[in-house]
Amino acid sequence: MTVDTRPPRHWLMKSEPHECSIDDALAAPGQTVPWTGVRNYQARNFMRDAMQVGDGVLFYHSSCPQPGIAGLARVASGVRADPTQFDPASPYFDPRSSPDKPRWLLLDVQALRKTRLIALAQLRQQPALAQMPLLQRGNRLSITPVAPGEWAVVERLMAI
């Protein structure tokens, strides 16, 4: 038996609640949803090169009246081609992508629990989160790494 000795990895993954909310993920079979529609190369590369099954996820609601962390989840699968890139009816269709050379990937995310909403404004009030990529000016990535210390601060905020 091999033991995974790598440090725990944590991520923040943004979803628009009208597309997939934490409630939708919790109601899905196995509480698991495919994370489709990632169309940024850096976010795709995080999924492809760094994210691993079991990594912790802060499930973040974005592009809504009250953006913020809405739940906890985990990475539940490795990457595979995102089928929405091949579907002309999908808003995520990419005519330059082909099944033999897919440009876009997805992985499955399993919702673990809904938390009280930790609003973006509340996150900004935490000095220990000042370097968190989510809070950096101009950052619009849908997937960003979360440092262990940042994860711990967010966990404390969830317990309040």
Buried (B, 14 or more C-beta within 10 A) or exposed (E): EEEEEEEEBBBBBBBBBEEBBBEBBBEBEEBBBBBBBBBEEEBBEBBEEEBEEEBBBBBBBBEEEEBBBBBBBBBBBEBEBBBBBBEEEBEBEBEEBEEEEBBBBBBBBBBBEBBEBBBBEBBEEBEEBEEBBBBEEEEEBBBBBBBEEBBEBBEEBBEE
